[in-house]
Amino acid sequence: MKPGIRQRRERILDEIFSKTDISVPELASLVGTSEATVRRDLHQLEGEDKITLSHGSVALKKISDFSFLAKAKRNVDAKKVIARLAVTLINDNDHIFLGSGSTCYEMAPFLKRKAGLSVITNSSRLAVALDEPSISIILIGGRYRPDRMDMVGDLAQTALDQLRGYKALISVDGVSMEFGLSAADVEGAHLYRLAARNAKEVILPIDHTKFLAPSLCKIVEWDVVSTVITDTAPPPEWISFFQKRGIKLVYPEA
């Protein structure tokens, strides 16, 4: 496949991942190509089992794939914005916990510029990305999940429970005002709940799509969160929600 075609189809997937549904004209406008070209790409992507085209309309259903590689392709620009903002809250010589999500992974190049960091993580991919003499890495052991490239389970929780006094940047798959922070799987939710409860401060880096709906498994309530970092201003009701709870909201325009 030619690079231009591959890049266009990856952009189409990014737009589909970030929305509940989207029309062909919208996609053509966002990608900067013709509707006929978009339709050909969509049929090819459907044949590869990457999307589902709805019958009788041009709407597309959102893909429910929570593997690291799938999530890493979603909203890449937004995650880079969040990563830059998040690193401004990390100081030299800090102790931090980083979840195994793709947004935390985007922080790696910026964290390598810090001095004397101690990083706790359950992500093998992130540990490799942070390979720098000035960074001390504690890789939480446990059951390895190859799709997410991370460690979970009782051993991971036992190791993490020995640690305190860190800033936690946890990975979530969705948020809700009523339900709190949530993950797509039970094991991830259990580990991040412990990380949040043992932390001296909880920072939540999330892109705008996470405000749309909660995931299946609850992590924690909002009362443990001190700061939310996102790529654009959330809806007004969310801004009011954070203000009432004294949660600091960070985004580029702010």
C-alpha positions as MATLAB code, in Angstrom:
seq = 'MKPGIRQRRERILDEIFSKTDISVPELASLVGTSEATVRRDLHQLEGEDKITLSHGSVALKKISDFSFLAKAKRNVDAKKVIARLAVTLINDNDHIFLGSGSTCYEMAPFLKRKAGLSVITNSSRLAVALDEPSISIILIGGRYRPDRMDMVGDLAQTALDQLRGYKALISVDGVSMEFGLSAADVEGAHLYRLAARNAKEVILPIDHTKFLAPSLCKIVEWDVVSTVITDTAPPPEWISFFQKRGIKLVYPEA';
ca = [
       0.000    0.000    0.000;
       1.301    3.447   -0.889;
       2.223    5.637    2.124;
      -0.329    8.311    1.183;
      -3.183    5.809    1.131;
      -2.095    4.264    4.437;
      -1.865    7.668    6.112;
      -5.295    8.677    4.800;
      -6.886    5.480    6.103;
      -5.204    5.905    9.491;
      -6.626    9.442    9.622;
     -10.089    8.067    8.765;
      -9.750    5.540   11.600;
      -8.695    8.312   13.991;
     -11.819   10.314   13.164;
     -14.083    7.256   13.503;
     -12.499    6.284   16.833;
     -13.060    9.772   18.231;
     -16.784    9.979   17.410;
     -19.868    7.863   18.072;
     -20.742    8.108   14.383;
     -19.717   10.264   11.456;
     -20.946   10.827    7.910;
     -19.035   10.308    4.682;
     -19.205   14.048    3.793;
     -17.775   14.882    7.240;
     -14.947   12.400    6.769;
     -14.195   13.698    3.264;
     -13.992   17.252    4.605;
     -11.778   16.299    7.571;
      -9.428   14.139    5.521;
      -9.358   16.521    2.555;
     -10.390   14.129   -0.180;
     -13.472   13.219   -2.231;
     -16.485   11.310   -0.907;
     -15.894    8.629   -3.533;
     -12.361    8.071   -2.231;
     -13.600    7.938    1.366;
     -16.243    5.346    0.424;
     -13.595    3.154   -1.212;
     -11.426    3.435    1.895;
     -14.353    2.609    4.167;
     -15.249   -0.522    2.238;
     -11.611   -1.606    2.381;
     -11.437   -0.966    6.137;
     -14.694   -2.870    6.629;
     -13.218   -5.793    4.709;
     -10.262   -5.724    7.094;
     -12.670   -5.913   10.074;
     -11.561   -2.524   11.379;
     -14.936   -0.756   11.124;
     -18.638   -1.501   10.742;
     -20.722    0.342    8.172;
     -24.370    0.753    9.192;
     -27.033   -0.417    6.772;
     -29.220    2.183    5.093;
     -27.058    5.157    6.027;
     -23.512    6.437    5.941;
     -23.116    6.437    9.741;
     -20.280    4.458   11.248;
     -20.203    2.639   14.548;
     -17.391    3.242   16.995;
     -14.871    0.440   17.364;
     -14.579   -1.171   20.808;
     -10.934   -2.212   20.776;
      -9.006   -1.367   23.942;
      -5.627   -2.856   23.017;
      -2.652   -0.531   23.359;
      -1.959   -0.418   19.617;
      -5.586    0.399   18.818;
      -5.772    3.146   21.439;
      -2.417    4.555   20.371;
      -3.899    5.370   16.945;
      -6.808    7.362   18.365;
      -6.634   11.120   18.803;
      -2.851   11.184   18.546;
      -2.561   14.977   18.298;
      -4.822   15.438   21.322;
      -2.718   13.053   23.401;
       0.472   14.897   22.517;
      -1.125   18.171   23.653;
      -2.159   16.560   26.936;
       1.300   15.049   27.415;
       2.984   18.453   27.071;
       0.602   19.974   29.604;
       0.908   17.070   32.034;
       4.693   17.252   32.137;
       4.499   20.868   33.351;
       3.036   19.466   36.582;
       6.011   17.141   37.080;
       9.104   18.514   38.784;
      12.689   17.304   38.852;
      13.195   14.596   41.500;
       9.461   13.774   41.666;
       8.137   10.287   42.319;
       5.330    9.531   39.843;
       3.081    6.630   38.889;
       2.172    6.352   35.203;
      -0.596    4.119   33.918;
      -0.195    1.964   30.817;
      -2.524    4.017   28.603;
      -1.428    5.610   25.348;
      -1.787    9.174   26.717;
       0.724    8.467   29.501;
       3.001    6.859   26.918;
       3.075   10.128   24.941;
       4.669   11.783   27.994;
       7.866    9.748   27.679;
       9.894   12.109   25.412;
       9.099   15.079   27.663;
       9.805   13.227   30.917;
      13.274   12.300   29.678;
      14.177   15.985   29.935;
      13.542   15.945   33.689;
      16.260   15.213   36.232;
      16.121   12.695   39.037;
      12.667   11.272   38.327;
      11.449    8.035   39.904;
       8.782    6.444   37.716;
       6.501    3.641   38.862;
       4.581    1.932   36.068;
       2.883   -1.308   35.081;
       3.678   -0.682   31.388;
       6.608   -2.565   29.860;
       6.418   -0.381   26.756;
       6.640    2.796   28.811;
       9.545    1.444   30.862;
      11.527    0.889   27.658;
      10.566    4.335   26.304;
      11.887    5.935   29.518;
      15.259    4.199   29.349;
      17.412    7.093   30.502;
      20.249    7.116   33.113;
      18.647   10.041   34.953;
      15.337    8.206   35.444;
      14.810    5.495   38.048;
      12.137    3.039   36.917;
      10.143    0.671   39.110;
       8.329   -1.757   36.807;
       5.427   -3.361   38.661;
       5.490   -7.121   38.115;
       2.456   -9.334   37.629;
       0.536  -11.121   34.886;
       1.592   -9.754   31.509;
      -1.118   -8.732   29.030;
       0.449   -8.702   25.536;
      -2.420   -6.740   23.968;
      -1.980   -3.878   26.451;
       1.741   -4.418   27.071;
       1.224   -4.120   30.831;
       1.145   -6.051   34.126;
      -1.944   -6.645   36.273;
      -3.222   -9.042   38.892;
      -2.482   -9.846   42.528;
       1.312   -9.651   42.202;
       1.118   -6.204   40.618;
      -1.203   -4.972   43.361;
       0.978   -6.430   46.118;
       4.046   -4.646   44.748;
       2.218   -1.348   44.281;
       0.780   -1.476   47.793;
       4.317   -1.135   49.193;
       4.695    2.328   47.647;
       3.475    5.764   48.770;
       4.207    9.468   48.322;
       3.974    9.658   44.532;
       1.929   11.665   42.051;
      -0.347    9.303   40.124;
      -1.277    9.884   36.493;
      -3.759    7.111   35.890;
      -5.189    5.734   32.678;
      -8.956    5.568   32.204;
     -11.249    4.513   29.360;
     -14.151    6.785   30.319;
     -15.552    9.156   32.943;
     -18.989   10.033   34.285;
     -20.170   12.641   36.780;
     -22.143    9.982   38.662;
     -19.979    6.894   38.118;
     -16.549    8.499   38.422;
     -13.475    7.190   36.634;
     -13.749    3.869   34.829;
     -11.809    1.260   32.873;
     -12.813   -1.290   30.260;
     -11.545   -4.241   32.349;
     -11.710   -5.325   35.981;
      -7.984   -5.967   36.507;
      -6.949   -2.564   35.210;
      -9.614   -0.881   37.336;
      -8.394   -2.652   40.499;
      -4.766   -1.676   39.923;
      -5.494    1.981   39.174;
      -7.854    2.197   42.160;
      -4.971    1.150   44.386;
      -2.579    3.545   42.627;
      -5.003    6.428   43.211;
      -5.663    5.576   46.857;
      -1.947    5.297   47.714;
      -0.958    8.510   45.885;
      -0.400   11.898   47.474;
      -1.957   13.499   44.381;
      -4.032   12.141   41.478;
      -3.761   13.757   38.042;
      -6.126   12.624   35.301;
      -4.896   13.068   31.695;
      -7.837   12.416   29.336;
      -8.700   13.432   25.782;
     -12.088   14.935   24.936;
     -13.658   11.622   23.843;
     -13.456   10.208   27.397;
     -16.162   12.660   28.524;
     -18.721   11.000   26.253;
     -19.455    7.867   28.289;
     -18.183    5.754   31.206;
     -16.648    2.320   30.736;
     -17.760   -0.863   32.445;
     -15.549   -1.042   35.558;
     -15.358    1.658   38.191;
     -11.921    2.854   39.323;
     -12.553    5.644   41.869;
     -14.851    8.545   42.653;
     -13.948   12.118   41.787;
     -13.054   13.031   45.366;
      -9.512   11.655   44.972;
      -8.748   13.640   41.789;
      -6.928   16.968   42.153;
      -6.304   17.878   38.482;
      -7.823   17.021   35.100;
      -5.784   17.660   31.948;
      -7.467   17.533   28.553;
      -6.885   18.748   25.000;
      -9.780   21.189   24.649;
     -12.414   22.860   26.814;
     -14.954   20.287   28.053;
     -18.711   20.980   27.769;
     -19.951   23.730   30.160;
     -21.612   21.228   32.486;
     -18.256   19.512   33.022;
     -16.473   22.811   33.692;
     -19.101   23.619   36.319;
     -18.784   20.099   37.761;
     -15.021   20.495   38.276;
     -15.356   23.986   39.718;
     -17.860   22.822   42.338;
     -15.519   20.037   43.441;
     -12.365   22.138   43.518;
     -10.730   20.079   40.783;
      -8.195   22.029   38.752;
      -8.936   21.882   35.010;
      -6.038   22.293   32.575;
      -6.409   22.588   28.792;
      -4.643   24.716   26.136;
      -7.063   27.660   26.042;
      -7.157   27.828   29.842;
];
